[in-house]
Amino acid sequence: MSFFKRYLKEFMLAFGSLLFLSPIYIMFVNSFKDRSQLYENVLALPETLTFEHYIRAMDRMNFGLAFFNSMVITVISVFFIVILSSMTAWMLVRKDNVWSRIIFMTLIATMLIPFQTIMMPLLQLMDQIMQTTGIPMLNTRGGLIFMHIGFNASLAVFLYHGFIKSIPISLEESAEIDGANKLTVFWKIIFPILKPITVTVIILNVIQIWNDYLLPSLVLTDKDLRTIPLATFYFFGEFTIQWNQAMAGLVLTIIPVVIFYVFAQKHIIRGIGEGAVK
């Protein structure tokens, strides 16, 4: 009976893996097909291997510029999310008073608000800031980065907050006795200890910001500022859809995330393990 259960579990695992990978398979094989092959059988392998649709998709997407926009927005947003959120969480943990608890609970409460309910007031607020200060907040990479930092900081603070609570305060007190100031204590002692949770924060935010479509679609109107998800959307016309080029564009969209995951896989596993121990 145990033999049967073991193979049943393996079969269910293999079936579940195939089920989850099937959309990627369909997207990949259909990116090489012409229109007639695509409508005959979406599951069949392509009769010929050609990169014609990829070339057309890259040209239509202006892939180089879209990739540059996505990379700049993602890297800068994640950088500031990590720096600001880790420092905020550290201060909220160490300044354990009524105000710090109120601030922390306010940040947590913002995670429960659906973005769809605030997207229009957000645009109105950004427009008012732009008119009042002259700082361009809409249709700019900087404005989109600013909003990404604001929307993703609460989750990062929550993750850092729980991790920092497990770090003994005696480490900081010893450093301060030796003459270290607050910044030195944080950057030389605390921040290196935060590496496991920092990796987790980076991974979550890279995937979320890179794949985000809704916020960039509201903020960016200039064609030269489109991110990769925005550029991919324009394959889906109102009356016709070029499925082979759209599939090729979607494959190009996920390749950078897959490469990032492959290189970060070791750190992901280590981060989960060390975070669990903490």
C-alpha positions as CSV (number, residue, x, y, z in Angstrom):
1,M,0.0,0.0,0.0
2,S,2.9,2.4,0.8
3,F,4.4,1.5,-2.6
4,F,1.1,2.5,-4.3
5,K,0.9,5.8,-2.3
6,R,4.4,6.7,-3.2
7,Y,3.9,6.3,-6.9
8,L,0.5,8.0,-6.7
9,K,2.1,11.0,-5.1
10,E,4.8,11.1,-7.8
11,F,2.2,10.8,-10.5
12,M,0.1,13.6,-9.0
13,L,3.3,15.8,-8.7
14,A,4.2,15.1,-12.4
15,F,0.6,15.8,-13.5
16,G,0.5,19.0,-11.5
17,S,3.8,20.2,-13.0
18,L,2.7,19.5,-16.5
19,L,-0.6,21.3,-15.8
20,F,1.2,24.4,-14.6
21,L,3.8,24.3,-17.4
22,S,1.2,23.8,-20.2
23,P,0.5,27.5,-20.8
24,I,4.2,28.1,-21.2
25,Y,4.5,25.2,-23.7
26,I,1.5,26.5,-25.7
27,M,2.9,30.0,-25.7
28,F,6.3,28.8,-26.8
29,V,5.4,26.4,-29.6
30,N,2.8,28.7,-31.1
31,S,5.3,31.5,-31.3
32,F,7.0,29.6,-34.2
33,K,3.8,28.8,-36.2
34,D,2.2,30.7,-39.0
35,R,-1.5,31.4,-38.9
36,S,-2.7,28.2,-40.6
37,Q,-0.6,25.9,-38.3
38,L,-1.8,27.9,-35.3
39,Y,-5.5,27.3,-36.0
40,E,-5.0,23.7,-36.9
41,N,-3.7,22.5,-33.6
42,V,-2.4,24.7,-30.8
43,L,-0.8,21.8,-29.0
44,A,1.2,20.4,-32.0
45,L,4.9,21.2,-32.5
46,P,5.7,23.7,-35.3
47,E,6.5,22.2,-38.7
48,T,9.4,24.5,-39.3
49,L,11.6,26.4,-36.8
50,T,11.8,30.0,-37.7
51,F,12.4,33.2,-35.7
52,E,10.5,35.4,-38.1
53,H,7.8,36.1,-35.6
54,Y,10.3,37.0,-32.9
55,I,12.0,39.5,-35.2
56,R,8.7,41.1,-36.1
57,A,7.6,41.1,-32.5
58,M,10.8,42.8,-31.4
59,D,10.5,45.4,-34.1
60,R,6.8,46.1,-33.4
61,M,7.4,46.2,-29.6
62,N,10.5,48.4,-30.0
63,F,11.9,45.7,-27.7
64,G,15.3,47.4,-26.9
65,L,13.7,50.6,-25.7
66,A,10.9,48.8,-23.8
67,F,13.5,46.5,-22.1
68,F,15.5,49.6,-21.1
69,N,12.4,51.3,-19.6
70,S,11.4,48.1,-17.7
71,M,15.0,47.6,-16.4
72,V,15.4,51.2,-15.3
73,I,12.1,51.3,-13.6
74,T,12.5,47.9,-11.9
75,V,16.1,48.3,-10.7
76,I,15.7,51.8,-9.3
77,S,12.3,51.0,-7.7
78,V,13.6,47.9,-6.0
79,F,16.8,49.7,-4.8
80,F,14.9,52.4,-3.0
81,I,12.3,49.9,-1.7
82,V,15.1,47.8,0.0
83,I,17.0,50.8,1.4
84,L,14.0,52.8,2.7
85,S,11.9,49.9,3.9
86,S,14.8,48.2,5.8
87,M,15.7,51.5,7.6
88,T,12.0,52.2,8.4
89,A,11.4,48.8,9.8
90,W,14.5,49.0,11.9
91,M,13.5,52.3,13.5
92,L,9.9,51.1,14.1
93,V,11.2,48.0,15.8
94,R,13.8,49.7,18.0
95,K,11.6,52.8,18.8
96,D,8.9,50.6,20.4
97,N,6.3,53.2,21.4
98,V,2.8,54.1,20.6
99,W,3.7,56.2,17.6
100,S,5.9,53.5,16.0
101,R,3.1,51.0,16.5
102,I,0.5,53.3,14.9
103,I,2.8,53.9,11.9
104,F,3.4,50.2,11.5
105,M,-0.3,49.3,11.7
106,T,-1.1,52.1,9.2
107,L,1.4,50.7,6.8
108,I,-0.1,47.2,7.2
109,A,-3.6,48.6,6.7
110,T,-2.6,50.0,3.3
111,M,-1.9,46.5,2.1
112,L,-5.6,45.7,2.4
113,I,-6.7,48.5,0.1
114,P,-7.3,47.3,-3.5
115,F,-5.4,49.4,-6.0
116,Q,-8.5,49.7,-8.3
117,T,-10.2,51.8,-5.6
118,I,-7.5,54.5,-5.4
119,M,-6.1,54.6,-8.9
120,M,-8.2,57.5,-10.1
121,P,-7.7,59.6,-6.9
122,L,-4.0,58.7,-7.3
123,L,-3.8,60.2,-10.7
124,Q,-5.7,63.3,-9.6
125,L,-3.2,63.7,-6.6
126,M,-0.2,63.3,-8.9
127,D,-1.6,65.9,-11.3
128,Q,-2.1,68.3,-8.4
129,I,1.4,67.8,-7.2
130,M,2.7,68.4,-10.7
131,Q,0.7,71.6,-11.1
132,T,1.7,72.9,-7.6
133,T,5.4,72.0,-7.6
134,G,6.2,71.7,-11.2
135,I,7.7,68.2,-10.7
136,P,6.6,65.9,-13.5
137,M,4.8,63.0,-11.9
138,L,2.7,61.7,-14.8
139,N,4.1,60.3,-18.1
140,T,7.6,60.0,-16.7
141,R,9.8,57.2,-15.5
142,G,10.6,59.1,-12.3
143,G,6.9,59.5,-11.4
144,L,6.2,55.8,-12.0
145,I,9.2,54.8,-9.9
146,F,7.9,57.1,-7.1
147,M,4.5,55.3,-7.1
148,H,6.1,51.8,-7.2
149,I,8.1,52.7,-4.1
150,G,5.0,53.9,-2.3
151,F,2.8,50.9,-3.2
152,N,5.4,48.2,-2.5
153,A,7.0,49.7,0.6
154,S,4.4,48.5,3.1
155,L,4.9,44.8,2.3
156,A,8.7,45.2,2.5
157,V,8.4,47.0,5.8
158,F,6.2,44.2,7.1
159,L,8.7,41.5,6.1
160,Y,11.7,43.4,7.4
161,H,9.9,44.2,10.7
162,G,9.3,40.6,11.5
163,F,12.9,39.7,10.7
164,I,14.5,42.5,12.7
165,K,12.5,41.6,15.8
166,S,14.5,38.4,16.0
167,I,17.9,40.2,16.0
168,P,19.3,40.8,19.5
169,I,19.5,44.4,20.5
170,S,22.7,43.6,22.4
171,L,24.6,43.6,19.0
172,E,23.7,47.2,18.5
173,E,24.4,48.2,22.1
174,S,27.9,46.7,21.9
175,A,28.7,48.7,18.7
176,E,27.4,51.9,20.2
177,I,29.6,51.4,23.3
178,D,32.5,51.1,20.9
179,G,31.6,54.5,19.5
180,A,29.6,53.6,16.4
181,N,26.7,56.0,15.4
182,K,23.3,54.9,14.2
183,L,24.1,54.8,10.5
184,T,27.2,52.7,11.2
185,V,25.3,50.3,13.3
186,F,22.7,49.8,10.7
187,W,24.9,49.5,7.6
188,K,27.8,47.5,9.2
189,I,25.8,45.3,11.6
190,I,22.1,45.1,10.9
191,F,21.8,45.3,7.1
192,P,24.3,42.4,6.4
193,I,22.2,40.2,8.8
194,L,19.1,41.1,6.8
195,K,20.5,39.5,3.6
196,P,18.0,36.5,3.6
197,I,14.9,38.7,3.9
198,T,16.4,41.3,1.5
199,V,16.7,38.6,-1.2
200,T,13.1,37.7,-0.6
201,V,12.0,41.4,-0.9
202,I,14.1,41.8,-4.0
203,I,12.5,38.8,-5.7
204,L,9.0,39.7,-4.8
205,N,9.3,43.2,-6.0
206,V,11.3,42.4,-9.2
207,I,8.6,40.0,-10.3
208,Q,5.7,42.4,-9.3
209,I,7.2,45.5,-10.9
210,W,8.5,43.9,-14.0
211,N,5.1,42.3,-14.8
212,D,3.0,45.2,-13.7
213,Y,0.6,46.4,-16.4
214,L,-2.1,48.4,-14.7
215,L,-0.1,51.2,-13.1
216,P,2.2,51.9,-16.1
217,S,-0.9,51.9,-18.4
218,L,-2.4,54.7,-16.2
219,V,0.8,56.8,-15.8
220,L,2.7,56.4,-19.1
221,T,1.1,57.7,-22.3
222,D,4.3,58.4,-24.3
223,K,5.1,55.6,-26.7
224,D,8.9,55.9,-25.9
225,L,8.2,55.2,-22.2
226,R,6.3,51.9,-22.6
227,T,7.5,49.0,-20.5
228,I,7.5,45.5,-21.9
229,P,4.0,44.5,-20.6
230,L,2.7,47.7,-22.2
231,A,4.4,47.0,-25.5
232,T,3.1,43.5,-25.5
233,F,-0.5,44.6,-25.1
234,Y,-0.5,46.3,-28.5
235,F,-0.5,42.9,-30.3
236,F,-4.1,42.5,-29.2
237,G,-6.1,44.8,-31.5
238,E,-9.8,45.6,-31.3
239,F,-10.7,43.5,-34.3
240,T,-7.7,41.2,-35.0
241,I,-5.0,39.5,-32.9
242,Q,-1.7,38.3,-34.4
243,W,-1.4,35.4,-32.1
244,N,2.0,34.1,-33.3
245,Q,3.6,37.5,-32.8
246,A,1.8,38.0,-29.5
247,M,3.1,34.6,-28.3
248,A,6.6,35.6,-29.4
249,G,6.3,38.9,-27.5
250,L,5.1,37.1,-24.4
251,V,8.1,34.8,-24.5
252,L,10.4,37.8,-24.8
253,T,8.6,39.2,-21.8
254,I,9.2,36.3,-19.5
255,I,12.8,35.5,-20.5
256,P,14.4,38.2,-18.3
257,V,12.4,37.0,-15.3
258,V,13.4,33.4,-15.9
259,I,17.1,34.3,-16.3
260,F,16.8,36.4,-13.0
261,Y,15.3,33.4,-11.2
262,V,18.0,31.0,-12.5
263,F,20.7,33.2,-11.1
264,A,18.9,33.9,-7.9
265,Q,17.7,30.4,-7.2
266,K,20.5,29.6,-4.8
267,H,19.9,32.7,-2.8
268,I,16.1,32.1,-2.9
269,I,16.5,28.7,-1.2
270,R,19.1,30.0,1.2
271,G,16.9,33.0,2.1
272,I,13.9,30.9,2.7
273,G,15.9,28.5,4.9
274,E,17.7,31.2,6.9
275,G,14.5,33.2,7.2
276,A,12.7,30.2,8.7
277,V,15.4,29.7,11.2
278,K,15.3,33.3,12.2
